[in-house]
Structure formats: structure tokens, C-alpha cells
Amino acid sequence: MFGFVTVDKSEMLYKDFEAYKAVYCSLCKQLGKEYTFLSRFILSYDCTFYAVLALALEKDCPGFCKGRCKVNPLKKCSFLIHGEEALSKAAALSVISVYYKLLDNIADGGFFEKIGCCILKPFFSNWRKKASLKYPEIDNAVKTMSDSQFEVEKDVHCGIDKAAEPTATMLSTVLKLLIINDAKNSVMQKTVISNFGYFLGKWIYLMDAAVDFESDIKRGNFNPYVISYGDDYNSKVDDINSSLDYCLSEAFLSYNLLELNHFKSIIENLLIHGLPKKQKSILYKEEKIAE
């Protein structure tokens, strides 16, 4: 994932933001516990959302406690008392996703970026191997996405929907893993969360394509918007915004059918405020935010 799945702090109650921060800090702690201290630096809001959603589906509330930040011992943080399985899955998704993103950067990045990624690769390779042994389904989903994306990008006439399909399918798969098979309504809930993940994944991929548009033109890298619009991209921003709005609306419709036990206000803040605000700020470079 790419750093777009964030909440809107200005629209959150204080207690919700504190709970969200506690999940974020707990995921940081889990990364350090399972994959060494250095892995804490790959902490992302995207995988924090995955942890929040995993925890929201559990029956018992995880609870909170105070502690010291390992990165900054002078800072006090809130941490979860329970919920290690959810955090462990989110940590595994973090290291696996970054590993395959690293491989992508080695293939498509600039000279110095490739050198930096090659230096980092042994660390991420070890972390990814450990994560894949514990959660092979997550590794398989991300690897399949990476392989499929490679094949998709060979098509010089690739359409926007086809380009977004691998990421959409990957997120659909990893979210479906959060539903326990013998849980009540598990079949229906798997279908619902799969659809939710599909449209959210599609939104994430297309947002990333919008961010990388100019750099991809300069480097000659694959970008579905470059293929579809060429230099006419800026005149198509409203159309792109409408298609992204559609993805979010479909994701939200599926979300409304999920049976969540906790953190609903946090997830709704993200879907109703955080993602649309991020979308507008990137597409319009904050031109329409002040309206």
C-alpha cells in the first residue's frame, strides 16, 4: 500500500484519535518485536488501518495501557493490552508489501534509487521470509499482485481498470483473511469485506498513479493515465476524481454491511473524511479544498 489511507484528525473526537494512535504505536512495537528495531521505520498508516479493521472484527475490546516509546523514550504512548494476532498480521503485511515494493523500485527506479534499494534488499528479504512462514496467504496475495502487475504493464494499450486490477484483487484477498471461517455469517461477511477491499485497493492504485504521473512521464515508466490521457491528463482531473469517488462510494456501501464490534467511528472518519480529503488535495493540489 502507498500511504493514502489516513484519518482526518480535525474531524475526530479526542478519544478516537487517542485510540487510533494507540493502534499505530502498538503496530510499531509489534514490528520491532517480530522483525528487529529497524523494521519500525516502515510503519505506515495503511497497515495501521489493516490492524484497526482486524481489531474491529474481534469480539473483545483490546484495552489500552500507557508506556514509553522505544524510538523516543522521553515520549509516553498508549498501547493495546490485547490484539497481538491482529497486530502480527498487520506487521507481516507491512514487511511483505515493502519487500515487493522494493523489488518494483529496483526494476523501475532511478540509478541512485536502485542502488539504495539493492543495499536494503537483504534486510527486507529476511523479514519477508519470516513473515511468509507465519502468514503464507498474505505473502502469496502480495506476490501474485506483484507478478500480475508486471504482466499488466507489458500491455502498451492497458486500460485504467485493467491496470488497477492486481492491487484491487490483492487487498480484497488480504482483507478476506480477517474473517474467521466458523464465525456467524462468515460466508456473507467474507463476500462483503472482499468487495470492500477490492474497491479500496482500486482507489489506492489509481491514487498512486495520479501522484506518479509527472515522474513516470519523465522516466518513461508505466502509468495507466499516461497511456489513456497522455499530456491531456490535467484536463481529465475531474473525470479521474469522479472515478475515484465511485470507488470510495462502492467501498463504503460494502463497509455498511460489515459486522464490526469496535472502532467504527475511526473507520468511518477515514472513509468519509480522510480518504476524500487526501484525494482532493492530491488531484487538485488543494485548489478545491478551500471552497
C-alpha positions, 0 to 999 in steps of 0.5 A: 500500500502507498500511504493514502489511507489516513484519518482526518484528525480535525474531524475526530473526537479526542478519544478516537484519535487517542485510540487510533494512535494507540493502534499505530504505536502498538503496530510499531512495537509489534514490528520491532518485536517480530522483525528487529528495531529497524523494521519500525521505520516502515510503519505506515498508516495503511497497515495501521488501518489493516490492524484497526479493521482486524481489531474491529472484527474481534469480539473483545475490546483490546484495552489500552495501557500507557508506556514509553516509546522505544524510538523516543523514550522521553515520549509516553504512548498508549498501547493495546493490552490485547490484539497481538494476532491482529497486530502480527498480521498487520506487521507481516503485511507491512514487511511483505508489501515493502519487500515487493515494493522494493523489488518494483523500485529496483526494476523501475527506479532511478540509478541512485534509487536502485542502488539504495534499494539493492543495499536494503534488499537483504534486510527486507528479504529476511523479514519477508521470509519470516513473515511468509512462514507465519502468514503464507496467504498474505505473502502469496496475495502480495506476490501474485499482485506483484507478478500480475502487475508486471504482466499488466504493464507489458500491455502498451494499450492497458486500460485504467481498470485493467491496470488497477486490477492486481492491487484491487484483487490483492487487498480484497484477498488480504482483507478476506483473511480477517474473517474467521471461517466458523464465525456467524455469517462468515460466508456473507461477511467474507463476500462483503469485506472482499468487495470492500477491499477490492474497491479500496485497493482500486482507489489506492492504485489509481491514487498512486498513479495520479501522484506518479504521473509527472515522474513516470512521464519523465522516466518513461515508466508505466502509468495507466493515465499516461497511456489513456490521457497522455499530456491531456491528463490535467484536463481529465482531473475531474473525470479521474476524481469522479472515478475515484469517488465511485470507488470510495462510494462502492467501498463504503456501501460494502463497509455498511454491511460489515459486522464490526464490534469496535472502532467504527467511528475511526473507520468511518472518519477515514472513509468519509473524511480522510480518504476524500480529503487526501484525494482532493488535495492530491488531484487538485493540489488543494485548489478545491479544498478551500471552497 
